[in-house]
Amino acid sequence: MRYPKEVVLKDKTEAIIRPLEKKDETKLRELYAALPEKDRWFMRHDVVNPDVVHRMIAAIGKGNVLSMVALVGDRVVAHASLLMRGYGCTRHVGRLRIAVMPELRHKRLGTWILLDLIQLGMDQGLDDIRADFVVGIEDAAIEAARKLDFFKVAVLPEYVKSPRGTRYDLQIMIKRLHRNWGDF
C-alpha cells in the first residue's frame, strides 16, 4: 500500500492516512489529551501518560505493532493499531485498537483506517482480527465493524466498569481474513 493516502470523509473533510512515524509523538499526545475522559477510560492503557505514548512510538518498526494515524491539516485526529504476537497459539490473530476524535466520528474515517489495517493484516499473514467493544458506549463502532464482516464471538456480561462504577458488557468480535480481496 502506498502512503500517504488522501481520503474524503462524508462531510467533505479531507484527511491523510499514513503509518505512525517517530515525529508524531507530540501530535499523538495531543490527540489523546483532547479525547474525552469517558472515551479514554475504556482503553487498555493510560494514553495521557507521556511514557505510554513514548512506548507506542518506540514500537514503530519492531514488527509486532502496525500503527496508522489520520491527519486533518497537521493535526492527528485518529490513531489505530493492529497488535500481533510473533509466537504462540494466537499468533494468527491481530488485535485491533482505534481512537477517533468525536467530531470526526460517523464520517467513515474509522472505516478508512480499518480497511487499511485489514489489508496490512492480510499482508502479514494473519487469519483473524479481533476487536473488543464496550456495549452501550461503542455501539456505533460495533455497527461499523459488523458492516465490515466482523462478527460477535462472545459477550462478557458486566465485565467493564465506568469511572462511576456502572458495569457494561464487553463484546468480542472477529473478522476472518482472506488471502486477497477477491475472496470476499
PyMOL commands that place a pseudoatom at each C-alpha (Angstrom):
pseudoatom trace, name=CA, resn=MET, resi=1, chain=A, elem=C, hetatm=0, pos=[0.000, 0.000, 0.000]
pseudoatom trace, name=CA, resn=ARG, resi=2, chain=A, elem=C, hetatm=0, pos=[1.179, 3.498, -0.744]
pseudoatom trace, name=CA, resn=TYR, resi=3, chain=A, elem=C, hetatm=0, pos=[1.147, 6.302, 1.758]
pseudoatom trace, name=CA, resn=PRO, resi=4, chain=A, elem=C, hetatm=0, pos=[0.238, 8.981, 2.457]
pseudoatom trace, name=CA, resn=LYS, resi=5, chain=A, elem=C, hetatm=0, pos=[-3.310, 8.207, 1.336]
pseudoatom trace, name=CA, resn=GLU, resi=6, chain=A, elem=C, hetatm=0, pos=[-5.800, 11.022, 0.828]
pseudoatom trace, name=CA, resn=VAL, resi=7, chain=A, elem=C, hetatm=0, pos=[-9.415, 10.319, 1.759]
pseudoatom trace, name=CA, resn=VAL, resi=8, chain=A, elem=C, hetatm=0, pos=[-12.552, 12.435, 1.672]
pseudoatom trace, name=CA, resn=LEU, resi=9, chain=A, elem=C, hetatm=0, pos=[-14.977, 11.937, 4.533]
pseudoatom trace, name=CA, resn=LYS, resi=10, chain=A, elem=C, hetatm=0, pos=[-18.789, 12.008, 4.366]
pseudoatom trace, name=CA, resn=ASP, resi=11, chain=A, elem=C, hetatm=0, pos=[-18.845, 15.724, 5.215]
pseudoatom trace, name=CA, resn=LYS, resi=12, chain=A, elem=C, hetatm=0, pos=[-16.199, 16.519, 2.551]
pseudoatom trace, name=CA, resn=THR, resi=13, chain=A, elem=C, hetatm=0, pos=[-13.394, 16.884, 5.129]
pseudoatom trace, name=CA, resn=GLU, resi=14, chain=A, elem=C, hetatm=0, pos=[-10.070, 15.870, 3.595]
pseudoatom trace, name=CA, resn=ALA, resi=15, chain=A, elem=C, hetatm=0, pos=[-7.814, 13.634, 5.667]
pseudoatom trace, name=CA, resn=ILE, resi=16, chain=A, elem=C, hetatm=0, pos=[-4.491, 11.936, 5.190]
pseudoatom trace, name=CA, resn=ILE, resi=17, chain=A, elem=C, hetatm=0, pos=[-3.936, 8.365, 6.396]
pseudoatom trace, name=CA, resn=ARG, resi=18, chain=A, elem=C, hetatm=0, pos=[-0.413, 7.109, 6.864]
pseudoatom trace, name=CA, resn=PRO, resi=19, chain=A, elem=C, hetatm=0, pos=[1.703, 4.960, 9.162]
pseudoatom trace, name=CA, resn=LEU, resi=20, chain=A, elem=C, hetatm=0, pos=[2.608, 6.385, 12.559]
pseudoatom trace, name=CA, resn=GLU, resi=21, chain=A, elem=C, hetatm=0, pos=[6.076, 7.988, 12.482]
pseudoatom trace, name=CA, resn=LYS, resi=22, chain=A, elem=C, hetatm=0, pos=[8.533, 8.832, 15.234]
pseudoatom trace, name=CA, resn=LYS, resi=23, chain=A, elem=C, hetatm=0, pos=[7.993, 12.543, 14.592]
pseudoatom trace, name=CA, resn=ASP, resi=24, chain=A, elem=C, hetatm=0, pos=[4.298, 12.117, 15.570]
pseudoatom trace, name=CA, resn=GLU, resi=25, chain=A, elem=C, hetatm=0, pos=[4.890, 11.713, 19.300]
pseudoatom trace, name=CA, resn=THR, resi=26, chain=A, elem=C, hetatm=0, pos=[3.779, 15.235, 20.289]
pseudoatom trace, name=CA, resn=LYS, resi=27, chain=A, elem=C, hetatm=0, pos=[0.768, 15.172, 17.964]
pseudoatom trace, name=CA, resn=LEU, resi=28, chain=A, elem=C, hetatm=0, pos=[-0.239, 11.749, 19.262]
pseudoatom trace, name=CA, resn=ARG, resi=29, chain=A, elem=C, hetatm=0, pos=[-0.074, 13.045, 22.832]
pseudoatom trace, name=CA, resn=GLU, resi=30, chain=A, elem=C, hetatm=0, pos=[-2.250, 15.971, 21.779]
pseudoatom trace, name=CA, resn=LEU, resi=31, chain=A, elem=C, hetatm=0, pos=[-4.811, 13.596, 20.231]
pseudoatom trace, name=CA, resn=TYR, resi=32, chain=A, elem=C, hetatm=0, pos=[-5.130, 11.551, 23.398]
pseudoatom trace, name=CA, resn=ALA, resi=33, chain=A, elem=C, hetatm=0, pos=[-5.182, 14.632, 25.641]
pseudoatom trace, name=CA, resn=ALA, resi=34, chain=A, elem=C, hetatm=0, pos=[-8.060, 16.022, 23.554]
pseudoatom trace, name=CA, resn=LEU, resi=35, chain=A, elem=C, hetatm=0, pos=[-10.141, 12.836, 23.694]
pseudoatom trace, name=CA, resn=PRO, resi=36, chain=A, elem=C, hetatm=0, pos=[-12.868, 12.989, 26.336]
pseudoatom trace, name=CA, resn=GLU, resi=37, chain=A, elem=C, hetatm=0, pos=[-12.013, 11.104, 29.521]
pseudoatom trace, name=CA, resn=LYS, resi=38, chain=A, elem=C, hetatm=0, pos=[-15.103, 8.933, 29.055]
pseudoatom trace, name=CA, resn=ASP, resi=39, chain=A, elem=C, hetatm=0, pos=[-13.501, 7.615, 25.838]
pseudoatom trace, name=CA, resn=ARG, resi=40, chain=A, elem=C, hetatm=0, pos=[-10.021, 7.170, 27.317]
pseudoatom trace, name=CA, resn=TRP, resi=41, chain=A, elem=C, hetatm=0, pos=[-11.349, 5.345, 30.374]
pseudoatom trace, name=CA, resn=PHE, resi=42, chain=A, elem=C, hetatm=0, pos=[-12.156, 2.217, 28.371]
pseudoatom trace, name=CA, resn=MET, resi=43, chain=A, elem=C, hetatm=0, pos=[-8.704, 1.990, 26.758]
pseudoatom trace, name=CA, resn=ARG, resi=44, chain=A, elem=C, hetatm=0, pos=[-6.212, -0.602, 27.921]
pseudoatom trace, name=CA, resn=HIS, resi=45, chain=A, elem=C, hetatm=0, pos=[-3.557, 1.985, 28.804]
pseudoatom trace, name=CA, resn=ASP, resi=46, chain=A, elem=C, hetatm=0, pos=[-3.457, 5.474, 30.290]
pseudoatom trace, name=CA, resn=VAL, resi=47, chain=A, elem=C, hetatm=0, pos=[-2.824, 7.229, 26.983]
pseudoatom trace, name=CA, resn=VAL, resi=48, chain=A, elem=C, hetatm=0, pos=[-2.406, 10.668, 28.547]
pseudoatom trace, name=CA, resn=ASN, resi=49, chain=A, elem=C, hetatm=0, pos=[0.719, 9.365, 30.286]
pseudoatom trace, name=CA, resn=PRO, resi=50, chain=A, elem=C, hetatm=0, pos=[3.657, 10.542, 28.118]
pseudoatom trace, name=CA, resn=ASP, resi=51, chain=A, elem=C, hetatm=0, pos=[5.512, 7.272, 28.823]
pseudoatom trace, name=CA, resn=VAL, resi=52, chain=A, elem=C, hetatm=0, pos=[2.668, 5.261, 27.276]
pseudoatom trace, name=CA, resn=VAL, resi=53, chain=A, elem=C, hetatm=0, pos=[2.739, 7.346, 24.093]
pseudoatom trace, name=CA, resn=HIS, resi=54, chain=A, elem=C, hetatm=0, pos=[6.533, 7.144, 24.040]
pseudoatom trace, name=CA, resn=ARG, resi=55, chain=A, elem=C, hetatm=0, pos=[6.285, 3.327, 24.142]
pseudoatom trace, name=CA, resn=MET, resi=56, chain=A, elem=C, hetatm=0, pos=[3.857, 3.452, 21.197]
pseudoatom trace, name=CA, resn=ILE, resi=57, chain=A, elem=C, hetatm=0, pos=[6.400, 5.469, 19.254]
pseudoatom trace, name=CA, resn=ALA, resi=58, chain=A, elem=C, hetatm=0, pos=[9.240, 3.164, 20.327]
pseudoatom trace, name=CA, resn=ALA, resi=59, chain=A, elem=C, hetatm=0, pos=[7.271, 0.178, 18.947]
pseudoatom trace, name=CA, resn=ILE, resi=60, chain=A, elem=C, hetatm=0, pos=[7.452, 1.589, 15.405]
pseudoatom trace, name=CA, resn=GLY, resi=61, chain=A, elem=C, hetatm=0, pos=[9.307, -0.846, 13.175]
pseudoatom trace, name=CA, resn=LYS, resi=62, chain=A, elem=C, hetatm=0, pos=[9.541, -3.568, 15.809]
pseudoatom trace, name=CA, resn=GLY, resi=63, chain=A, elem=C, hetatm=0, pos=[7.271, -5.871, 13.810]
pseudoatom trace, name=CA, resn=ASN, resi=64, chain=A, elem=C, hetatm=0, pos=[4.562, -6.691, 16.343]
pseudoatom trace, name=CA, resn=VAL, resi=65, chain=A, elem=C, hetatm=0, pos=[2.526, -3.468, 16.070]
pseudoatom trace, name=CA, resn=LEU, resi=66, chain=A, elem=C, hetatm=0, pos=[1.278, -1.739, 12.942]
pseudoatom trace, name=CA, resn=SER, resi=67, chain=A, elem=C, hetatm=0, pos=[0.000, 1.773, 13.719]
pseudoatom trace, name=CA, resn=MET, resi=68, chain=A, elem=C, hetatm=0, pos=[-1.776, 4.231, 11.468]
pseudoatom trace, name=CA, resn=VAL, resi=69, chain=A, elem=C, hetatm=0, pos=[-2.739, 7.845, 12.009]
pseudoatom trace, name=CA, resn=ALA, resi=70, chain=A, elem=C, hetatm=0, pos=[-5.152, 10.148, 10.259]
pseudoatom trace, name=CA, resn=LEU, resi=71, chain=A, elem=C, hetatm=0, pos=[-4.415, 13.829, 9.940]
pseudoatom trace, name=CA, resn=VAL, resi=72, chain=A, elem=C, hetatm=0, pos=[-6.623, 16.782, 9.113]
pseudoatom trace, name=CA, resn=GLY, resi=73, chain=A, elem=C, hetatm=0, pos=[-4.240, 19.574, 8.327]
pseudoatom trace, name=CA, resn=ASP, resi=74, chain=A, elem=C, hetatm=0, pos=[-1.287, 18.969, 10.612]
pseudoatom trace, name=CA, resn=ARG, resi=75, chain=A, elem=C, hetatm=0, pos=[-3.426, 17.622, 13.482]
pseudoatom trace, name=CA, resn=VAL, resi=76, chain=A, elem=C, hetatm=0, pos=[-3.591, 13.893, 14.292]
pseudoatom trace, name=CA, resn=VAL, resi=77, chain=A, elem=C, hetatm=0, pos=[-7.304, 13.136, 14.605]
pseudoatom trace, name=CA, resn=ALA, resi=78, chain=A, elem=C, hetatm=0, pos=[-7.250, 9.328, 14.750]
pseudoatom trace, name=CA, resn=HIS, resi=79, chain=A, elem=C, hetatm=0, pos=[-4.877, 6.540, 15.726]
pseudoatom trace, name=CA, resn=ALA, resi=80, chain=A, elem=C, hetatm=0, pos=[-5.331, 2.841, 15.107]
pseudoatom trace, name=CA, resn=SER, resi=81, chain=A, elem=C, hetatm=0, pos=[-3.106, -0.135, 15.805]
pseudoatom trace, name=CA, resn=LEU, resi=82, chain=A, elem=C, hetatm=0, pos=[-3.011, -3.786, 14.874]
pseudoatom trace, name=CA, resn=LEU, resi=83, chain=A, elem=C, hetatm=0, pos=[-1.157, -5.706, 17.555]
pseudoatom trace, name=CA, resn=MET, resi=84, chain=A, elem=C, hetatm=0, pos=[0.315, -9.094, 16.678]
pseudoatom trace, name=CA, resn=ARG, resi=85, chain=A, elem=C, hetatm=0, pos=[2.064, -11.844, 18.570]
pseudoatom trace, name=CA, resn=GLY, resi=86, chain=A, elem=C, hetatm=0, pos=[5.123, -13.354, 16.983]
pseudoatom trace, name=CA, resn=TYR, resi=87, chain=A, elem=C, hetatm=0, pos=[4.771, -16.666, 18.773]
pseudoatom trace, name=CA, resn=GLY, resi=88, chain=A, elem=C, hetatm=0, pos=[2.196, -18.943, 20.318]
pseudoatom trace, name=CA, resn=CYS, resi=89, chain=A, elem=C, hetatm=0, pos=[-1.314, -20.169, 19.844]
pseudoatom trace, name=CA, resn=THR, resi=90, chain=A, elem=C, hetatm=0, pos=[-2.735, -16.749, 18.894]
pseudoatom trace, name=CA, resn=ARG, resi=91, chain=A, elem=C, hetatm=0, pos=[-0.003, -15.550, 16.568]
pseudoatom trace, name=CA, resn=HIS, resi=92, chain=A, elem=C, hetatm=0, pos=[-2.513, -15.818, 13.701]
pseudoatom trace, name=CA, resn=VAL, resi=93, chain=A, elem=C, hetatm=0, pos=[-4.764, -13.205, 15.372]
pseudoatom trace, name=CA, resn=GLY, resi=94, chain=A, elem=C, hetatm=0, pos=[-4.262, -9.444, 15.291]
pseudoatom trace, name=CA, resn=ARG, resi=95, chain=A, elem=C, hetatm=0, pos=[-5.835, -7.245, 17.983]
pseudoatom trace, name=CA, resn=LEU, resi=96, chain=A, elem=C, hetatm=0, pos=[-7.375, -4.009, 16.798]
pseudoatom trace, name=CA, resn=ARG, resi=97, chain=A, elem=C, hetatm=0, pos=[-7.420, -0.718, 18.679]
pseudoatom trace, name=CA, resn=ILE, resi=98, chain=A, elem=C, hetatm=0, pos=[-8.737, 2.551, 17.294]
pseudoatom trace, name=CA, resn=ALA, resi=99, chain=A, elem=C, hetatm=0, pos=[-9.373, 6.071, 18.593]
pseudoatom trace, name=CA, resn=VAL, resi=100, chain=A, elem=C, hetatm=0, pos=[-11.068, 8.807, 16.574]
pseudoatom trace, name=CA, resn=MET, resi=101, chain=A, elem=C, hetatm=0, pos=[-11.793, 12.361, 17.699]
pseudoatom trace, name=CA, resn=PRO, resi=102, chain=A, elem=C, hetatm=0, pos=[-15.518, 12.745, 18.463]
pseudoatom trace, name=CA, resn=GLU, resi=103, chain=A, elem=C, hetatm=0, pos=[-16.090, 15.428, 15.827]
pseudoatom trace, name=CA, resn=LEU, resi=104, chain=A, elem=C, hetatm=0, pos=[-14.854, 13.056, 13.099]
pseudoatom trace, name=CA, resn=ARG, resi=105, chain=A, elem=C, hetatm=0, pos=[-16.881, 10.002, 14.106]
pseudoatom trace, name=CA, resn=HIS, resi=106, chain=A, elem=C, hetatm=0, pos=[-19.745, 8.814, 11.892]
pseudoatom trace, name=CA, resn=LYS, resi=107, chain=A, elem=C, hetatm=0, pos=[-17.908, 10.241, 8.873]
pseudoatom trace, name=CA, resn=ARG, resi=108, chain=A, elem=C, hetatm=0, pos=[-16.192, 6.981, 7.843]
pseudoatom trace, name=CA, resn=LEU, resi=109, chain=A, elem=C, hetatm=0, pos=[-12.703, 7.982, 8.977]
pseudoatom trace, name=CA, resn=GLY, resi=110, chain=A, elem=C, hetatm=0, pos=[-12.507, 4.934, 11.234]
pseudoatom trace, name=CA, resn=THR, resi=111, chain=A, elem=C, hetatm=0, pos=[-13.690, 2.762, 8.350]
pseudoatom trace, name=CA, resn=TRP, resi=112, chain=A, elem=C, hetatm=0, pos=[-10.950, 4.062, 6.056]
pseudoatom trace, name=CA, resn=ILE, resi=113, chain=A, elem=C, hetatm=0, pos=[-8.275, 3.326, 8.659]
pseudoatom trace, name=CA, resn=LEU, resi=114, chain=A, elem=C, hetatm=0, pos=[-9.763, -0.060, 9.473]
pseudoatom trace, name=CA, resn=LEU, resi=115, chain=A, elem=C, hetatm=0, pos=[-9.731, -1.072, 5.803]
pseudoatom trace, name=CA, resn=ASP, resi=116, chain=A, elem=C, hetatm=0, pos=[-6.021, -0.303, 5.656]
pseudoatom trace, name=CA, resn=LEU, resi=117, chain=A, elem=C, hetatm=0, pos=[-5.341, -2.306, 8.826]
pseudoatom trace, name=CA, resn=ILE, resi=118, chain=A, elem=C, hetatm=0, pos=[-7.307, -5.249, 7.426]
pseudoatom trace, name=CA, resn=GLN, resi=119, chain=A, elem=C, hetatm=0, pos=[-5.153, -5.178, 4.298]
pseudoatom trace, name=CA, resn=LEU, resi=120, chain=A, elem=C, hetatm=0, pos=[-1.973, -4.893, 6.379]
pseudoatom trace, name=CA, resn=GLY, resi=121, chain=A, elem=C, hetatm=0, pos=[-3.150, -7.842, 8.483]
pseudoatom trace, name=CA, resn=MET, resi=122, chain=A, elem=C, hetatm=0, pos=[-3.639, -9.905, 5.331]
pseudoatom trace, name=CA, resn=ASP, resi=123, chain=A, elem=C, hetatm=0, pos=[-0.176, -8.846, 4.137]
pseudoatom trace, name=CA, resn=GLN, resi=124, chain=A, elem=C, hetatm=0, pos=[1.253, -10.075, 7.461]
pseudoatom trace, name=CA, resn=GLY, resi=125, chain=A, elem=C, hetatm=0, pos=[-0.411, -13.465, 7.011]
pseudoatom trace, name=CA, resn=LEU, resi=126, chain=A, elem=C, hetatm=0, pos=[-2.959, -13.080, 9.806]
pseudoatom trace, name=CA, resn=ASP, resi=127, chain=A, elem=C, hetatm=0, pos=[-6.054, -15.274, 9.726]
pseudoatom trace, name=CA, resn=ASP, resi=128, chain=A, elem=C, hetatm=0, pos=[-8.230, -13.205, 12.073]
pseudoatom trace, name=CA, resn=ILE, resi=129, chain=A, elem=C, hetatm=0, pos=[-8.569, -9.728, 13.529]
pseudoatom trace, name=CA, resn=ARG, resi=130, chain=A, elem=C, hetatm=0, pos=[-10.110, -9.329, 16.966]
pseudoatom trace, name=CA, resn=ALA, resi=131, chain=A, elem=C, hetatm=0, pos=[-11.752, -6.181, 18.279]
pseudoatom trace, name=CA, resn=ASP, resi=132, chain=A, elem=C, hetatm=0, pos=[-13.254, -5.671, 21.747]
pseudoatom trace, name=CA, resn=PHE, resi=133, chain=A, elem=C, hetatm=0, pos=[-16.080, -3.166, 22.250]
pseudoatom trace, name=CA, resn=VAL, resi=134, chain=A, elem=C, hetatm=0, pos=[-17.943, -1.815, 25.259]
pseudoatom trace, name=CA, resn=VAL, resi=135, chain=A, elem=C, hetatm=0, pos=[-21.662, -2.357, 24.636]
pseudoatom trace, name=CA, resn=GLY, resi=136, chain=A, elem=C, hetatm=0, pos=[-23.667, 0.782, 25.288]
pseudoatom trace, name=CA, resn=ILE, resi=137, chain=A, elem=C, hetatm=0, pos=[-20.619, 3.010, 24.829]
pseudoatom trace, name=CA, resn=GLU, resi=138, chain=A, elem=C, hetatm=0, pos=[-19.161, 1.924, 21.489]
pseudoatom trace, name=CA, resn=ASP, resi=139, chain=A, elem=C, hetatm=0, pos=[-22.338, 0.854, 19.705]
pseudoatom trace, name=CA, resn=ALA, resi=140, chain=A, elem=C, hetatm=0, pos=[-21.561, 2.878, 16.564]
pseudoatom trace, name=CA, resn=ALA, resi=141, chain=A, elem=C, hetatm=0, pos=[-18.151, 1.186, 16.341]
pseudoatom trace, name=CA, resn=ILE, resi=142, chain=A, elem=C, hetatm=0, pos=[-19.787, -2.223, 16.797]
pseudoatom trace, name=CA, resn=GLU, resi=143, chain=A, elem=C, hetatm=0, pos=[-22.129, -1.475, 13.903]
pseudoatom trace, name=CA, resn=ALA, resi=144, chain=A, elem=C, hetatm=0, pos=[-19.272, -0.218, 11.711]
pseudoatom trace, name=CA, resn=ALA, resi=145, chain=A, elem=C, hetatm=0, pos=[-17.253, -3.375, 12.437]
pseudoatom trace, name=CA, resn=ARG, resi=146, chain=A, elem=C, hetatm=0, pos=[-20.294, -5.530, 11.663]
pseudoatom trace, name=CA, resn=LYS, resi=147, chain=A, elem=C, hetatm=0, pos=[-20.605, -3.844, 8.258]
pseudoatom trace, name=CA, resn=LEU, resi=148, chain=A, elem=C, hetatm=0, pos=[-17.006, -4.916, 7.582]
pseudoatom trace, name=CA, resn=ASP, resi=149, chain=A, elem=C, hetatm=0, pos=[-17.871, -8.567, 8.337]
pseudoatom trace, name=CA, resn=PHE, resi=150, chain=A, elem=C, hetatm=0, pos=[-16.745, -8.660, 11.956]
pseudoatom trace, name=CA, resn=PHE, resi=151, chain=A, elem=C, hetatm=0, pos=[-18.992, -10.992, 13.907]
pseudoatom trace, name=CA, resn=LYS, resi=152, chain=A, elem=C, hetatm=0, pos=[-19.696, -11.403, 17.594]
pseudoatom trace, name=CA, resn=VAL, resi=153, chain=A, elem=C, hetatm=0, pos=[-17.954, -14.384, 19.179]
pseudoatom trace, name=CA, resn=ALA, resi=154, chain=A, elem=C, hetatm=0, pos=[-18.530, -13.608, 22.834]
pseudoatom trace, name=CA, resn=VAL, resi=155, chain=A, elem=C, hetatm=0, pos=[-20.053, -11.182, 25.274]
pseudoatom trace, name=CA, resn=LEU, resi=156, chain=A, elem=C, hetatm=0, pos=[-18.609, -10.886, 28.749]
pseudoatom trace, name=CA, resn=PRO, resi=157, chain=A, elem=C, hetatm=0, pos=[-21.523, -9.638, 30.865]
pseudoatom trace, name=CA, resn=GLU, resi=158, chain=A, elem=C, hetatm=0, pos=[-20.827, -6.638, 33.100]
pseudoatom trace, name=CA, resn=TYR, resi=159, chain=A, elem=C, hetatm=0, pos=[-17.093, -7.073, 32.510]
pseudoatom trace, name=CA, resn=VAL, resi=160, chain=A, elem=C, hetatm=0, pos=[-16.008, -3.410, 32.398]
pseudoatom trace, name=CA, resn=LYS, resi=161, chain=A, elem=C, hetatm=0, pos=[-16.818, -0.515, 34.704]
pseudoatom trace, name=CA, resn=SER, resi=162, chain=A, elem=C, hetatm=0, pos=[-17.168, 3.190, 34.040]
pseudoatom trace, name=CA, resn=PRO, resi=163, chain=A, elem=C, hetatm=0, pos=[-15.463, 5.744, 36.305]
pseudoatom trace, name=CA, resn=ARG, resi=164, chain=A, elem=C, hetatm=0, pos=[-18.765, 5.945, 38.217]
pseudoatom trace, name=CA, resn=GLY, resi=165, chain=A, elem=C, hetatm=0, pos=[-18.924, 2.176, 38.676]
pseudoatom trace, name=CA, resn=THR, resi=166, chain=A, elem=C, hetatm=0, pos=[-21.567, 1.424, 36.046]
pseudoatom trace, name=CA, resn=ARG, resi=167, chain=A, elem=C, hetatm=0, pos=[-20.967, -2.023, 34.596]
pseudoatom trace, name=CA, resn=TYR, resi=168, chain=A, elem=C, hetatm=0, pos=[-21.053, -2.695, 30.856]
pseudoatom trace, name=CA, resn=ASP, resi=169, chain=A, elem=C, hetatm=0, pos=[-20.805, -5.812, 28.725]
pseudoatom trace, name=CA, resn=LEU, resi=170, chain=A, elem=C, hetatm=0, pos=[-17.648, -6.354, 26.690]
pseudoatom trace, name=CA, resn=GLN, resi=171, chain=A, elem=C, hetatm=0, pos=[-18.334, -7.682, 23.195]
pseudoatom trace, name=CA, resn=ILE, resi=172, chain=A, elem=C, hetatm=0, pos=[-15.563, -9.553, 21.384]
pseudoatom trace, name=CA, resn=MET, resi=173, chain=A, elem=C, hetatm=0, pos=[-15.760, -9.521, 17.594]
pseudoatom trace, name=CA, resn=ILE, resi=174, chain=A, elem=C, hetatm=0, pos=[-13.663, -11.331, 14.997]
pseudoatom trace, name=CA, resn=LYS, resi=175, chain=A, elem=C, hetatm=0, pos=[-13.086, -10.792, 11.308]
pseudoatom trace, name=CA, resn=ARG, resi=176, chain=A, elem=C, hetatm=0, pos=[-11.838, -13.746, 9.298]
pseudoatom trace, name=CA, resn=LEU, resi=177, chain=A, elem=C, hetatm=0, pos=[-9.272, -12.607, 6.759]
pseudoatom trace, name=CA, resn=HIS, resi=178, chain=A, elem=C, hetatm=0, pos=[-8.925, -13.964, 3.258]
pseudoatom trace, name=CA, resn=ARG, resi=179, chain=A, elem=C, hetatm=0, pos=[-5.841, -14.345, 1.106]
pseudoatom trace, name=CA, resn=ASN, resi=180, chain=A, elem=C, hetatm=0, pos=[-6.863, -11.397, -1.050]
pseudoatom trace, name=CA, resn=TRP, resi=181, chain=A, elem=C, hetatm=0, pos=[-9.768, -9.014, -1.529]
pseudoatom trace, name=CA, resn=GLY, resi=182, chain=A, elem=C, hetatm=0, pos=[-11.149, -11.235, -4.309]
pseudoatom trace, name=CA, resn=ASP, resi=183, chain=A, elem=C, hetatm=0, pos=[-12.041, -13.871, -1.707]
pseudoatom trace, name=CA, resn=PHE, resi=184, chain=A, elem=C, hetatm=0, pos=[-14.899, -11.776, -0.285]
for i in range(1, 184): cmd.bond("trace and resi %d" % i, "trace and resi %d" % (i + 1))
show_as sticks, trace
zoom trace
